[in-house]
Amino acid sequence: MRSKLTALAAAGVLSLCSTLQVHAGSVTQPGETLGAAAGAPLPPGVYFTNTLSYGCRDISPEDVCATVTIPVIVWSTPWKVLGARLQVLAWTPALDVGQDSEPPDTFGLYRAGFYNPGGLLQLAWDLGGGWGVSYGIGAYFENDTDVSWSDTSLNQRLAVSYTGNGWNLTANLIYGNHFDSVSGDPQFGACPHVAGLNCNPDFLNLDLTATKKFGKWEFGPVAFASWDMSTPLDGYPRQRQWAVGGLVGYDFGPVNLQLYATADVFQDNYNGYENRFWTRITFPIWNPKVYDPVPVRRY
């Protein structure tokens, strides 16, 4: 991912590119849902969460950096389907990406704009004993900008969470399928050695959280991985990465704040390792009854 400043949402999610020449990786940003108890149903109501991150990948001769912002609106409906809470998510991400050079933008490699908007329908089951499971299906929609994907992609999410005794132990698996594997529409990057074409690989993300609450404070390790799952063209270099980090959070009452940092420990075909800093703020917009301030950490 890359440089300076702006916005995005997932959700989450999205991913960017590994270099300014090659657009590959996840549409959902790897690590976007860290710290979120994505398997647990929310109390009925409307919630807002925004995940903002800045990171650089050490690609020679200069780092490639990106700022990503992911605002998400979540409606936890009063309805249940098959015993699960029906929840609706919508996001409109944005990002700012470029080469971190001196003087700035020496090579003219800088882009900013809105990322692919999207939405998700989700069923979340409370299994009792602090355990929850959720399944969601939705899409990121085609967006004609230099920093977005050039097609619509299906997005499916399966999450398991344990939230008993102040813990948040969550595994969130996210799978994306592109409707067009190769396209000629505007996109940030291109297929290797094929001028004018853009590669859209299917992807798999895994976000892992293991935090514990101590009063209003929250601490714990986090990790994520992502894999390209298809080869749009012969010779396309599939990308993989693993990253680890730590999270600290504080519950201000209705507002919950989380900060975390991650660093790549393995990468394949990204041409460099990334360090990224994240912040997330979450609060209820509306609840059908008096709000009992319970930490809300998911979307």
N, C-alpha and C positions, 0 to 999 in steps of 0.2 A: 504494500500500500504506500501512500506517498505524502505530499507536503502542505501546507500552510493553513488553510482555514475555510470552513463552510459547514454543510449539513448532510444528513442521511437517516433512513428509518427501518425493520424486519422482520429483526427483526429479525424481525430482522432481520436482512438482512441482507446483507449484501457483502460483497467482496469487491475488490477492485482488480487491479492488474499486478503482475509481478514486475514488469518493466514498462517503459513508455512505448515499447514496440510490440509487446505481446499482451493481449487481453485474455487472461485465462483465470481459472479459479471459480469460486462460488459466487452466485448472485447474492445469496444471503452472506453477509459478512461473517467469516469465521470468528468465533468469540463473542458475537453480538449478544447472545442470551446468557452469558456467564453471570452468576449471581442471581438469576431469576429462577424461582421455583416453578418451572414451566409445566410440571405435571400436576400441580395442585389447583383445584378450582378456586376462583375468586368469589368473594361475597357479591351478590347482585349489586350492580351499579355501573358507573362510567368512570374510567381511570385514564390518566395521562402519564406516559413515561417517555423520557428522552435519553438516548444513549449517545454521548459525544466522545469521539476518540481522535487521537493524533499519534501518528507513527511514521517511522522512516525505515526503509530497507536499504542495506549497505551495498548498493550496486555501483561498481566502478564505472566512471571516475568520480561520480557524485551520488550522494544518497537520493533516493526517490521517496518523497514524503506525501502523506495525505491526511487531511482532516475530514472526518465523516460525522454527520449528525443524523440520528434516526428517531424522529418523533413518531410515537405510536398512540393511537386512541384505542382503548379496549372497552367494549360493552359486554359485561357479564350479565346476561339476560336472566329474567326470573323463570325461564322455561328449562325443562329437562327433557332430554332425548335418550332413551335407553338407559335411564338412570344417571346420565351425565349432565353437568351444567353446560348449556349452549353459550358459547362466547364468540364474539365477533371482533376481529382486529383489523385496523387499517393504518397504513403508513405512507409517508411521502418523503423519502430520504433526499439528501443532497451531499455533495462532496467537493473538495478542493484538492487538486493533485498536481504535483510538478517536481522538477529537478531542483534539489537543494544546492545551488551553485553560487559562486562568488565571482563577479557581481550577480545578483538575483536574475534568474531566467536567462542565463548566458546563451543557452541552446534553444530558447524559445519553446521549451517543453513544459507547458503549463496549461491546465484545463480546470474549469469550475462549472458547476451546474447541478440541475436536479437529476437524481438517480431514478431508477425505475420505481414507480409507485406500486403498491400492492395491497392485498387483503387476504384474510384467512377466516374460515369457519372452523371452530374448535369445539370438541367435546371433552370435558374434563371430569373424571370420576373421582370421588372421595371414597377410597377403599377402607377407611377406618384405620385406627392405630397410627395415624400420622402419614399414611401412604396415599399417594395420588398418582393417577395415570391420565395422560391426555393425548388425543390425536387430532391434528388439524390438517386441513387441505385448503389450498388457495393458489394464488398466482402473483407473480410480478409481471406488470404489463409493459409492452414495448414503449420506449421513450426515445425520441429523436434528438439525442444530444451526444456530444463527444465522450461523455463520462458515464453513459448508461449502456445497457445491453441492447442489441439490435433486434430482439424478438421478445415474445411473451414466453414465460416459463412457468410450468406447474411446480408448486412447492408443497411438500408434505412433511409433517413433523410428528414425531412420537417421543414423548417425554415421560420419565418416571421420577417422582420426587418423594423423599421422606422429610417431613417438616416437624416431626415430634421433638419435644424437649429442647427447643431452640435450635435444632439442626436444620440445615438446608443441604441435603444430599441429593443432587439432581444430575441426571444424564439426559441430554436433549439431542436426538438424532434428527437431522434435517436432510431431506433428499430433494434435489431439483432436476427437472427434465425440461430441456429446451424444445420448443415447438419447431424451431429451425436450427439444424446443427451447424450450417454455414450460411452466411448471408452477405449481401453487398451493401447493406444499409450503414449509415454512420455509426461508428462505434470506436471506443478508445482502444486502438490496437488492431492487429490483423493476424491472420493465419501465417505461419512461417513460410516465406518464399512464395506467397501467393498474393500479389498486389491486388488491392481492392476488395478482398474477401475478409470476413470476420468469422473467427471460430467461436462456437457456442457449446462448450462441453457440458454434459451432465455432471452433477457434483454430489458429494456426500460430506456433511459436516457433523462433527460430534463435539458438543460443549459439555464440560464436566465441572461441577461445583461441589465443594465440601466445606461449608462454613458453619460457624457456631455463634449463637447470640449470647452475649454476656451483658445482661441489662439492656441498655439501648445500643450497645456496641455489637458489631459483627466482624468476625475475622475468619480467614481460612484460605486454603489454596484453591486455585482454579487451573484448568487446562483446556486446550481445544486442539482439534485436528481437522484437516480438510483434504479431500481427494478429488481429482478429476476422475469421472467414471466412464468417459467415452472418448473416442478419438475422431473428431470431426473430419479430419483429412489425414491421409498417409503422411507420416513425418511429423505430425503434431506432437510436441513434447508434453505429456501429461504432468500436471503439477501436484505435489503433495507437501504437507507441512504439519509439524507438531509444535505447539507452544505451551509454556507453563508460566504461572505467575501467582500473585497473591491479591486478596481483596480485603478492604476494610470498609465498613459501613456504619452509619449512625441513624437511628430512628428519632426524628424530631417531633413525632406525633403523626399528624396527617402526612407529612413529607418524609420520605425515606431517601437518604443519600448514600450512594456507593461509589467508591473509588477502587480501581484495580489497575495493575500493570502486567503485561505479558511480554515474553521474549521467545523467539523461535529457538528450538533446540535441534530441529531437523527440518531440512527443506530439500526439495528436488525440483529442479527446473524453474525456480524463482530467481536464480542468479544472485542471491544474497539473503541474509538473515534480517528479520524485522524485530524492532522493539516498539511497543505501542502502549500508550497511556489512555485510560478510559475513565469516564464519569457517567453516572446514571442518576437521574432524579425521578421519583415516582410519587404521585399523589392522587387521591380520589377527586373527581370533579363533581360527582353526585352519587348519593346512596339513597335507597328508598326509606331508610330509617336513620336514626341518629348514629353517626359514625363512631364505632368503637375502634380507636387507633391500634389496628393490628398491622404489623409490618407487611407491606405489599412489595413483593420482589419479583414479579413475573409479568410477562406479556407474551 
